[in-house]
């Protein structure tokens, strides 16, 4: 049994594990304060240490050309659009050089679902080798499951073989992007050209099987119901029981401005009604903290939860440390996708350290595996 398998299987059938029905009951019946208290206690059991963590990385979007046409995205450019771009290896290299200069340790690279005629597999392999050769200490956290699934389909390579080739070229870990909600009813509405929920999970399962760690994400507050959010949690928890390969879970609310999905009729936030799956039910800071707390209680086998200050701002990010999060995410010296909707929160390393300190913890810089660096 591999180390990943052992980690996952040891948490199966854990005493006191909450069910989907219990999670729904907690959402409906418990106040945000009580949920926060429960999540904080669960987090303290997992992370009793006197510090909370953060990373320093750069989010490089190597291309915005995309054939997926997701309705929640304002970053994409369809093939042939004059606004479309592909960064050269040299342009990406300059960004990594700037990252290394400020003490950054990892780069997150994601792009659109780019046609194979524009970027073939050799381009991706060449990029990984270029980075590994010139910046061998930079951890490459890249290519979300939809990107990998698309390459799998277009190249005809078996998924395991494709991942092994990417790994050999320098890919270290895979980000959890493109999960949105892992329920196909929702995916058909907001990202009909993207991989299915099962395909997203299969990329992650296969990556874990070859010893590659990954993160998991959830974007909520659009056309999903509360039950579908919990189903998403459950699918992540089931795969983590099987493989133990997820290092962290990150959830954030949908940002509607300038997106096609943002024009869908909205529910009345003053009514107090639950999301119904038919109208936009945008998530407030209250809803974000409530779902974060519920995630901490449900995902008992995922060690780390990140605070989403990139979408919620530093104050809610700080509050998240009391609602189940143990990590402030990354300094992220560059971010393009969320900012394309008009949301532009920025924190440098000193500011993140101050936010953590003001919440009562020491700050600790980590790597992508949550090992403490300093």
N, C-alpha and C positions, 0 to 999 in steps of 0.2 A: 504494500500500500504506500502511495506517495505521500509526501508531507502535506500537500493540499488536500488529498482525500482524507487523511487522518484528521486534519483540522475541521473539515466539514462534518464528518460522520460523528465526531465526538459530541456535537451539539444537537443531533437529532433526538427527538423524544425528550427534550429537556423538561424537567419538572416545572410546572407553572407557566409553560408557554401558552400565550393567548391564541385563541382561534380567530377566524374571520368574523364570526358572529360576536365574539367578545370585543373585538376591535371596533366593530360598528356600534356596539352598545356604548363603549367608552366615548366614541366620537359624539354620539347623540346625547348622552346623559351626563358626562363629566364636564365641569367648567374648565376653561383654559388653565386656570390656576392649579386645579387638582391634577390635570394631565401634565402640566409642567413639573409639579412636585414629583409625580411618579417617574417621569422621564429623567429628571435630575438624579433621583436615587438610583435608577438603573444605570445611568452614565457613570455615577460615582463608583458603583460596584465594578464596572469594567475599567474605569480610569481613576483610581484613587490617588494618583500621583499629583503633586502640587503644581503641575504645569498644564498648559493647553498649547497645542501645536499650530504651526503654519509652515508653508513652503514658499520658496521664491522660484517662480518659473515665468515663462513667456508663452502666451497662446498665439501660435503662428497659424494663420489661415492661408495655406499655400495656394488655394484657388477658391474663387466664389462661383465658378461655373458649375451648374447643377441641373440635372434632369428630374429631380424629385418633385419640385413644385409644391412643397409643403406650405400650407396656408398660414402657418404661424411664423414664417420666416420672412424677414425683410432684407436679408443679406445676399441671397442668391442672385445669380444672373443666368438666364437660359443660354444654351449654346448659340453663338452668333451675336449675342448682345454686345454692343460696344463697351459696356461697363464690365464685361467679364475679364478676368485676368488669371494668369498662372505665374507665380513667382519663380524666378530662376534659382538655381542652387546658390549662386553668388548672393542674391538678395536675401535668401533665407540664412545664409552664412553670416551676413552682416548683422542680422537680428540676433543670432545666437552669440556672436561676438559681444554685442552690447549686453546680453544677458549674463555672460560669463564675467564681464567687467564689474557688475554689481554684486557678484557672489551668487548668482543663480545656479541651480543644480539640475534643472530639468526643463524640457520644452514639451508643451502640449501642442501637437500638430493635427489639425483637422481641416477638411475641405468639403467641397460639394461632392455630389455623385457625378463625377466627371466622365464624359464619354471616353471609351477605350481608344478612340481615334485621336483624342487630344492628349491623354496621359495613359500610356500602357504600363504594364507591370514593371518593365525595366526602368521606367522613370522613378517609380517608388523605391525600388531596390537601390538604384543609383543614389537617390537622395539620402537614404539611410546610411549607405556606405560613406558618402561624402561627409555626413555629420560625424559618424563614428571615427573616421580617419583624422579629421581636423580638430574635433572637440571630444576626445575619448572619455572625458569625465562627465559630460552632459548626458543625463538619462533621457531616453527618447520614449515618450508616452504619446502614442499617436494612432490615428486611423480608427474611427469609431466602427462598431459592427455594421452599420449600413454601408460604409465605404468598403469594408472588407468583404461583405456579402456580394456587393456589386462586382468587385474584382474576381471573386470566386465564380460568379456566373459568366462574366465576360471572358475570362481566361480558360474556363473549363477545368481548371485545376481542382482536385479534391481539397476541401477546406483545410484539412490538417496539413497537406503538402504546402498550400499557399502560406499558412501561418508559419510553418517551419522555415520557408524561404525568407519571409519577412524577418523572422527572429534571427536567422543566421546573418542577415544583412545589418542588423543593429536594432530592430524593434525590441524594446524591453517590456513594456506594458501597454495595455489598451484602455483608452478612456471609455466611459459608459454612455457617451452621447448617442442620440438617436433612439433612446428608449421611449421618450415621451410618456405614454401610458401603454403598458404591455397587455393591451386588450385590443383585439383586431377590430371590433366595432368602432372604437375611437380612432384607430389608425386609419381605417378606410375613409374617415371624414376629414382628418387633418393632414395625413401624409400618405395618400393612396398609392404613390409610386415607390414608397420606401419598403424595406424588408418587413416581413410580418413579425409578430411577437415571438413566435417559435424560432424563426430564423435568427433574430437578435440573440436569443438565449443559446442557440446552437453555436454561434460564433464564440460566445463566452465559454460555453462548456468545452469546446474544442481547444480554445486557448488555455484554459485551466489544465486540460489533460496533458499539454506539452510543457507544463510548469510555468506558464505565463500568468502573472497576476493582472487583475483588471479592477476598474471601479464600476459602480452601477449608479444610474441617475433616474430621476423622475421629474418631468415638467407637468404641472397640474394647474388647475384653475381655468379650464376652458370647457370642453364638451364632454367631460367624464363625470360619472356619478361617484359618490363616496365609496360605494361597493366596488367600483372599478379601480379606485385608488388602492383599496385594500387588496384586491386581486393582484395588482402590480406588486405590492409588498410581498404577497404570498409567493409569487413566482420567483422573485429574487431570493426569498428565504429557502424555498425548495432547492434551487440550484446551489445555494451556498451549503445546504445540508449535504448535497451530493459531492461537491468539489472543494469547498472551502477557499475558492480562488478570489473572492471579492475582498479588496482591502478596505473599501469605504463606500458609503452611500451618500449621494448628494441630491437634494430635491430643491426645486425653485418654482416660483409662480410664473405662469405665462405672462409675457409683456406684450400687450396688444397694440401699442401705437404703431401706425403705418403698415400694419399687416392685414392681409385679406381676412384672416380669422377674426381680427379685432373689429370687423364691421358686422359680425353676426349679432342679432338682437340679444340684449343682455337681460339677465334676471334682475329683479329689484333687490339690492343688497339689504335694504331696510326691512324686508319681509321676514328675514330669518329662515327662509326655506333652504333645504339642502340642494346641492347641484342635481339637476335632473337629466343631464345628458342631451338636452335639446337646445338650450340657450346658454350663452356664455355666463359662467359663474366665476367672475374674476376673484382671485384670492387676495384678501387684504393681509396686512401684517398679522392680524389676529388669526386668520385662517392658516397662514404659513407656520406660525409657531405651534398651532394645534396639530397640524399634520406632521411637523418635525417631531413633536413629542410622541405622537402615535407611531411614527417610524421607529423611534428608539425603543419603544415597548415591543413592537412586533418583530423587528429585525434583531433578535437576541443573539444571532450568530454572525453578525457583521460588526466588527469591532469599532469602526470609526464612522462618525457622521460629521459632515462638514456644514458649517454655517454659510448660508448663501448671501453674503454681504454685497456681492456683485449686483444682485437684483434688488436687494432689500435695504442696502445702506449700512453704515457702520453701527448705528445704534441698535437696529434690529439684529444685526449680526452678533453684536455683543449679548443681547438678550438671548439669542439662540444657545449660548453657552449654559444657560439655565433651563433650557427646554430639550436637552438631549444631545446637543452637539459637543464634541470634544476638540474640534479642529476648526480653525478660521480659514481654511482653504489656502489660497495662494495670493501672494502679492500681485501676480499676474500683470506684469509691466505692459502688456498689450492685450486688448480684448476688442473684437470687432463685431461679433454676432449680436450680443445683447445691446451694445451701444448703437447698432443700426436701428433700434426701435426708439432711441432717444434716452435710454437709461444709461447714465455715465458716472457711476460711482467709482472712485479711485482711492486706493490706500497704498502708500508705500510701506516699506518694511518697518520703519520707525513708528508709523501710525498703527499698524497691526499690533506691534508689540505693546504700544500704549493702550489700545483697546482691551487687550488681554489683561494687562496689569490693572487697569481700572476696574475690571470685573473681579479682581481678587486672586488671580493666578500668576505664576511665572510664565514667561513665554519661552518656547523651545522650537528652534528650527528643525524641520524633519526632512527626510527624503521621501521618495514615492512609496516606499514600503513602510512608512511611519517609524523608521528608525531615527532616533534623536541624533542630530549632527552637532548642535551646540546649544 
